[in-house]
Amino acid sequence: MSRKKEIKIKPFWYSDIWLWPKLITIITTLDKNGVVNAGPYSHIMQYDVMTKNPRMLIGFRQDSHTFVNIEETGEFVVNCPSASHLDDMMETAKFYPEGINELEFTKFTQIPSKKVSPPSLEECPQIAECTVDEIIKLEKSTGIVIGKIEAIVVDKELVSMGREQRIKAMDLPIGMGDEARQTYYHTTAETLIKHDLGQPKTAMQGADAKTSMDWDNDATEMLMGVPPPLRKMVIENTEEFAVEKNENKVSGELFKELAKSVGMDPEVMERFRSGG
Ligand SMILES: Cc1cc2nc3c(=O)[nH]c(=O)nc-3n(C[C@H](O)[C@H](O)[C@H](O)COP(=O)(O)O)c2cc1C
């Protein structure tokens, strides 16, 4: 006898029985009259992981004020609150009428954003300022916004922290869905389970990476410091960068310049090399 049973897919299936731990964000926008709007949004994911065109993809009810504002103004800010602000986050979920700034009913402080007009939230340790890249309106369904990330802004003290320390300091809540859109469940990452990835003996070896340009010895040595599964992507990006710079060869200097421009400082490169 199978222990499994197929269940009916009903509206809000993603929330009713299917459990889907989610990121909690509060999106701030401006309406066409410049009035601030805020609402929680969790149907969000990274869409393009490269630094050239970093994007996020977000799913909205098409008549939500946030979606309407994004369509009208082309700008929005994704604020990630700490668990200590869950009550205020839930306040912004209430169906306030159009033209009301939900933040006035919360303890959140509006601060100017760096690259876009809607405000950011001071109390949120992690913020992405976005403009619209593309909007897809699925018929009688979700409005999907692909946002181009114009700036990622974090609390200063987080920058120098290691990941484990940062996870604890930020204390981001994890959304665990709702019951009938009335009771919302959240949890926090109190237990951190760590795994070292490692590689099987049969993992792709350095020699498998194929370049289409000449790479000098320095550049080749640095490439070999990149974990094998990432090498193809690194080769493509580096060669694209070389073409942009009108170079027909990849030098160690060029590799370092690209690494630096995408935030791979020598310390990060060293981490790659040591496999740490
Ligand atoms: C934790 C949480 C996550 C939510 N995520 C989404 C979402 O991703 N997409 C959506 O359309 N609505 C989502 N909602 C519902 C909206 O936040 C809610 O409809 C809100 O009133 C919209 O506000 P607005 O009209 O000011 O944009 C979520 C609600 C909560 C509490």
The ligand as a Tripos MOL2 file, in Angstrom:
@<TRIPOS>MOLECULE
LIG
   31    33     1     0     0
SMALL
NO_CHARGES

@<TRIPOS>ATOM
      1 C1          3.0260   37.3160    4.1810 C.3       1 LIG1
      2 C2          2.1810   37.7570    3.0250 C.ar      1 LIG1
      3 C3          2.6500   37.5630    1.7370 C.ar      1 LIG1
      4 C4          1.8880   37.9640    0.6370 C.ar      1 LIG1
      5 N1          2.3560   37.7620   -0.6210 N.ar      1 LIG1
      6 C5          1.6350   38.1490   -1.6880 C.ar      1 LIG1
      7 C6          2.1280   37.9770   -3.0070 C.ar      1 LIG1
      8 O1          3.2470   37.5400   -3.2120 O.2       1 LIG1
      9 N2          1.3430   38.3530   -4.0360 N.ar      1 LIG1
     10 C7          0.1060   38.9240   -3.8360 C.ar      1 LIG1
     11 O2         -0.5530   39.2800   -4.8120 O.2       1 LIG1
     12 N3         -0.3670   39.1250   -2.5950 N.ar      1 LIG1
     13 C8          0.3500   38.7640   -1.5310 C.ar      1 LIG1
     14 N4         -0.1200   38.9690   -0.2730 N.ar      1 LIG1
     15 C9         -1.4030   39.6820   -0.1160 C.3       1 LIG1
     16 C10        -1.1930   41.2090   -0.2290 C.3       1 LIG1
     17 O3         -0.1660   41.6550    0.6150 O.3       1 LIG1
     18 C11        -2.4960   41.9200    0.1790 C.3       1 LIG1
     19 O4         -3.4550   41.6540   -0.8290 O.3       1 LIG1
     20 C12        -2.3080   43.4150    0.3720 C.3       1 LIG1
     21 O5         -3.5130   43.9850    0.8460 O.3       1 LIG1
     22 C13        -1.9290   44.1010   -0.9090 C.3       1 LIG1
     23 O6         -1.6860   45.4610   -0.6170 O.3       1 LIG1
     24 P1         -1.6930   46.5620   -1.7510 P.3       1 LIG1
     25 O7         -3.0690   46.5080   -2.4360 O.co2     1 LIG1
     26 O8         -1.4850   47.8430   -1.0010 O.co2     1 LIG1
     27 O9         -0.6020   46.2450   -2.7000 O.co2     1 LIG1
     28 C14         0.6170   38.5750    0.8430 C.ar      1 LIG1
     29 C15         0.1590   38.7890    2.1500 C.ar      1 LIG1
     30 C16         0.9370   38.3820    3.2340 C.ar      1 LIG1
     31 C17         0.4390   38.6240    4.6250 C.3       1 LIG1
@<TRIPOS>BOND
     1     1     2 1
     2     2     3 ar
     3     2    30 ar
     4     3     4 ar
     5     4     5 ar
     6     4    28 ar
     7     5     6 ar
     8     6     7 ar
     9     6    13 1
    10     7     8 2
    11     7     9 ar
    12     9    10 ar
    13    10    11 2
    14    10    12 ar
    15    12    13 ar
    16    13    14 ar
    17    14    15 1
    18    14    28 ar
    19    15    16 1
    20    16    17 1
    21    16    18 1
    22    18    19 1
    23    18    20 1
    24    20    21 1
    25    20    22 1
    26    22    23 1
    27    23    24 1
    28    24    25 2
    29    24    26 1
    30    24    27 1
    31    28    29 ar
    32    29    30 ar
    33    30    31 1
@<TRIPOS>SUBSTRUCTURE
     1 LIG1         1 GROUP 0 **** ****
